[in-house]
Amino acid sequence: MFLEVVQRRNPKLVEFATELHQKGFISPNTYVVDLETIKNNSQAISREAKKLDIELFFMTKQFGRNPLLSKAIVEAGIEKAVAVDPWEALSLNKNGIKIGHVGHLVQIPKKMIPQILMLNPDFVTVFSYENAKNISDVSASMNKKQKIFLRVANENDFLYDGQEGGFTYKQLTEQIEQLEKLTGIEIAGLTSFPCLLIDGGIPETTPNVESMLKVKEFLEGRDYQSLEMNMPSATSTATLNLLKMCGATQGEPGHALTGTTPLHAMEDLAEKPAMVYVSEVSHFYNDKAFVFGGGFYPRSKMQGALVGSSIDSLRYYPIVENDPTNIDYYGALKTNDVKIGDTAIYAFRTQVFVTNAQVAVVGNITTNPELLGIYDSKGNVIR
């Protein structure tokens, strides 16, 4: 999906990734991530957000909760992270990253609430009155008042399978008085996901935004003021103006940090591609070359790979699509004109944290490239 873009806009990353594999410094099934480009991308997004007075929390799941990359993003001006689940919050905190938002997309399990609130997150999202009460009970016992977001999810809103949950407008209007009696929480804002989608290269709002605005109007009628409007999905320099027009006060860049939102495949934006996936030709069967897998992603929209034994010998070959219901032990390419042991370079949209891939962080890519460290897909150091 991003192969042509990364070849053109970050060719040194392709070159160094190939060299690292051919010299045996990294294994196949490794994402190679360019730290300087991540930092530059973060600076670009941060500058634009500050102009628009939009607060940012950065997402780390796409690049495997990596501590080196997370610290570079903080240095670039985005000071706090959004944890997609409580385990990510714990991982980030262990590495010294402050938590701005947790509980969205994944709620906090009841017995983990004390552990997560001890991390002092700015905001916790709740999907229901029951969850809000659980948060309130723990927060009150800690002599705290936890700021919460209510997740809005009307019947006709856009929700991905496996991510359903939240308050309908009807539920919220019926339960608001009960919520207001909870002494350990403060309703500080609203959220939903996704608030933006990229359709044919054009960012468009989903019905979720209108649902959030309707709930905001209802709450303002009850004298709520300065509500945060947290509107994640496809947050980048190219979409921040649209988010501002929709009333967003917060965005949560993820793929934009690596230059891999759908928009980045269509046009050259401020963010450059910062990540490639490296594999190796394993064997041939039925005139197809098979490469080692483990890090492919069903929604990647990848189309092909560069294969060769050196930067000068890399050639493009189209993929054979895997059945997403099968384990990706291997990926396949429509060729038998390569050699076993050749490097295969991919660039596609991914979610590293749900793979078993490794992550190699590289630095000084344009001047004196170096391998800074190798991590697992959850951000733990391998070497």
BELWO-V926218 format. One record per backbone hydrogen bond with DSSP energy under -0.5 kcal/mol. CO is the residue of the C=O (numbers start at 1). NH is the residue of the N-H. Records with the same first field share a line. If there is no record, write none. Layout:
BEGIN
CO: NH / NH
END
This chain:
BEGIN
2: 6
3: 7
4: 8
5: 9
6: 10
10: 13 / 14
11: 15
12: 16
13: 17
14: 18
15: 19
16: 20
17: 21
18: 22
19: 23
20: 25 / 26
21: 24
29: 358
30: 278
31: 33 / 360
32: 276
33: 35 / 362
34: 38
35: 39
36: 40
37: 41
38: 42
39: 43
40: 44
41: 45
42: 46
43: 47
44: 48
45: 49
46: 50
47: 51
48: 52
49: 53 / 54
50: 53
55: 251
56: 80
58: 82
60: 63 / 65
61: 64 / 353
62: 352
66: 70
67: 71
68: 72
69: 73
70: 74
71: 75
72: 76
73: 78
74: 77
77: 79
79: 98
80: 58
81: 83 / 100 / 101
82: 60 / 84
83: 103 / 104
84: 106
85: 89
86: 90
87: 91
88: 92
89: 93
90: 94
91: 95
92: 95 / 97
93: 96
98: 81 / 100
99: 122
100: 123
101: 83
102: 125
105: 107
107: 109
109: 112 / 113
110: 113
112: 116
113: 117
114: 118
116: 119
117: 120
123: 102
124: 149
126: 151
128: 132
129: 133
130: 134
131: 135
132: 136
133: 137
134: 138
135: 139
136: 140
137: 141
138: 142
139: 142 / 144
140: 143
146: 186
147: 124
148: 188 / 189
149: 126 / 151
150: 152 / 191
151: 167
154: 157
157: 159
160: 163
167: 153
168: 172
169: 173
170: 174
171: 175
172: 176
175: 179
176: 180
177: 181
178: 181
179: 182
181: 183
182: 185
184: 146
186: 148 / 188
188: 228
189: 150
190: 230
191: 152
192: 232
195: 206
197: 199 / 204
198: 200
199: 202
202: 199
204: 197
206: 209 / 210
207: 211
208: 212
209: 213
210: 214
211: 215
212: 216
213: 217
214: 218
215: 219
216: 220
217: 221
219: 222 / 224
220: 223
228: 190 / 230
229: 231 / 249 / 250
230: 192
232: 195 / 196
236: 239 / 240
239: 243
240: 244
241: 245
242: 246
243: 248
244: 247
249: 55
250: 231
251: 57
253: 59
254: 257 / 258
255: 258 / 260
256: 259
258: 274
261: 264 / 265
262: 265 / 266
263: 266 / 267
267: 269
271: 269
274: 34
276: 32
277: 346
278: 29 / 30
279: 344
280: 292
281: 341
283: 290
285: 288
288: 285
289: 333
290: 282 / 283
291: 331
294: 356
297: 300
300: 349
303: 319
305: 307 / 317
306: 345
307: 315
308: 343
310: 313 / 314
311: 314
315: 307
317: 305
318: 334
319: 321
320: 332
322: 324
323: 326
327: 329
328: 294
329: 293
331: 291
332: 320
333: 289 / 335
339: 342
342: 281
343: 308
344: 279 / 346
345: 306
346: 277
347: 2 / 3
351: 354
352: 355
358: 31
359: 361 / 375
360: 33
361: 372 / 373
362: 35
363: 370
364: 367 / 368
370: 363 / 372
373: 361
374: 382 / 383
375: 359
376: 379
380: 376
END
